[in-house]
Amino acid sequence: MKKQFVRCTLALVLVLCTGIGKAMAQKEINKMAQMLEKRDDVAINSVTKRDPKTRKIVKVVKSFSVKDDKLAKQLIAAFERDEEYAETAIKDMPKGRGSGQQANFTFIYREETEKRTYTLSVNGNGNVSMTIIISPMKNGKEVEVSSLIINNDTWVHLDEQLAELNTKMEEIHFEIPEIEVPQIEIPDIEIFE
């Protein structure tokens, strides 16, 4: 009887801890995103994509841009605190820590109902860019649009939004750092007939 009670208690604790871990997954990053949305000096660009037949949201992309060295350090700290919960975590800090810090992070979190991708780019001048991409999930896969129709008006509107974001980024002298992609050598394969 005691063994069964201990097993049930242990199983319950594991289930609860797993649920808490998912709820805490990107807690710090989300707090920072909420704070960014309230600041007047942050350029915000948001795009919501819907399935034209069902009108359900199939993707949300929200980007934040600002120049603030102190905020850059806070965002880096938030990303590092939430890193352990990410399914995929890509970190690039070419100059280490300290003044003039640069960082490029991409974290992916998956749950049953959605996938979230968070990117953070900080250049050495305090320019910060953070993007959140939210995609609904069903049966372990991202929900796809049943038939996506994009007309010229949609493209024009998107081009206008991107041009406005580019202008705001230029106003704060934001530069997107280049990331060096390593070259992969593919060996020759002989095919025998």
N, C-alpha and C positions, 0 to 999 in steps of 0.2 A: 504494500500500500504506500509506504514512504517513497519507494523508488518511483512509482507511477506519479505521485504528487510532485517529486523533484523534476521528473521528465516534463510534466505538463507545465510547471512553473518556468523551467528553462526554455521550453518552446515558446511560451508566451512572451518572455523577455526578449528572445531573438526576434520574434515577429514585431514587437513594439519598437525595438531598436532599428530594425530595417525600415519601418515606416517613418520613424523620426529622421533617419539619415536622408531619406528622399525629400522630406519636407524641408530639411535644413540645406539641401544640396547647393543652391545658389542664393542663399539667404543674404549674405553680405553684398553680393553683386546687385541683387534686386533692390536692396536698401539704397545703394548708390544711384541706381537708375531712377528711383523715385525722387531722390534729392536733385538729380540733374534736371528732371522734368519741371521742377519748381523754380529753378534759377533763371533769371532774366538774361544772363550773358551767355547762355548755352544755345547753340544752333541745333534745332531738332528737325529731323526729317523722318517721316513715317509713311510706309507704304503697306496697304492691306490688299491682299489678293483673295478674291472670292471665286468659287465655282459658279459660273453663269447660270447653270441649271438649278442648283440647290440653294444658292446664295450663302452657303456655308463658307467660313473663312478657311483657306487652305495655306495661307502663309502671311505672317506679319513681320515686317522688317522695320526696326526703329534705330536711327543713328543719332548720336550726340557728338557735337564738336565744340571745343572750348580751349582757350589758352589759360592755363592756371597750373603752375608748378606744384603748389600744395595739393591741389585736387588730384593731380597725376599720381603723387605718392600715395594718397588715400585709395585711389582706384587700384593701384598695383597691390597694395596691402589687402584689399577686399578680394581681389582675384586669387591671391596666394592663400588666403584663409579658406576659400571655397574650392581650391584645387583638388583636394583629396576626394571630393564627392563627384568629380567629373568622370564621365565614361572615357572621354578622350581629353587630354590636356597637352597643348603645344605651347611651350614657353621659349622665347628668344630674348635674352637680355645681353646684347653684344658688349656693352661697356660695364656690366656689373651694376653695383649700387653706388649711390652717392650723387653729387651734383652732375647735371647733364645726363641723368639716367635715361636710357632708352629701353623700351620694352614692347614686345609684340606677343600677345597671348591669344589663343583660341581654345575655348573649352566647350565641350559638347556634353549635355545632360539629356538622358532619355528616361522617360517614364512610360507608363502604359498609354496615356492619352496624348502626350506631346513630346516633341523633341525641341530643345532649346540650344542654340549656338550663340556663344558670347565671344566677341572679339574686342581686344583693347590694343590700341596703338598709341605709344607715347614717344615723341621725339625728344631730343636733348634740349629743346627750347621751351618745354612745358606745354607743347601742343598735344591735346588729347582727343582721341576719337574712339568712341565705344559704339558697338553695334550689337543689337539683340535680334536674333532670327527665331521666330516661333512657328513650328509646323505641327499640325495635329497628327496624331498617330492612331492607327487602327490595325489590330492584329500584328503588332511589331513593325509595321511599315508606315512610312509617311503617306498621308492621304494625298491622292493625286486628283487633279482637276479632270472631271469627266470629259469636257470638251472646252478647251480654253480658246476663246476668240478674242484677239486683240485687234482693235481697229486703229486707224491713224490717230483719232482723237486721244486714245489712251496713251499712245507713244508720245504725242506732242505734250500731254500733261506730265508724263514722267520725265521727259527731256527738260521741261520747264522747272520741275522740282530739283532735278540734278544740277541744272545751271544755277539755281538759287543757292543750293548747298555749296557748290563750288565757289560762288561769289563770297559767301559768308566765310568759307575756309580761307580764301585769299585775304579777306579783311583782317583776320586775326593772324595772318602769315603762317597758316598751317601748311605743313608739307608732309605728304605721305612718304614714309621711309621706304626705300627699296629693300626687298628681302631677297637675298641670294638663294636661288634654288639649285641644289647640287645636281650635277649631271649624273645620270645613271647609265652605266655602260651595259648594253645588252649583247651577250655573247652570240656569235653566229651559231645557227642550228642547222645541222645537215638533215635533209629529208630524204629518206630512202623509199624508193618506189618498188 
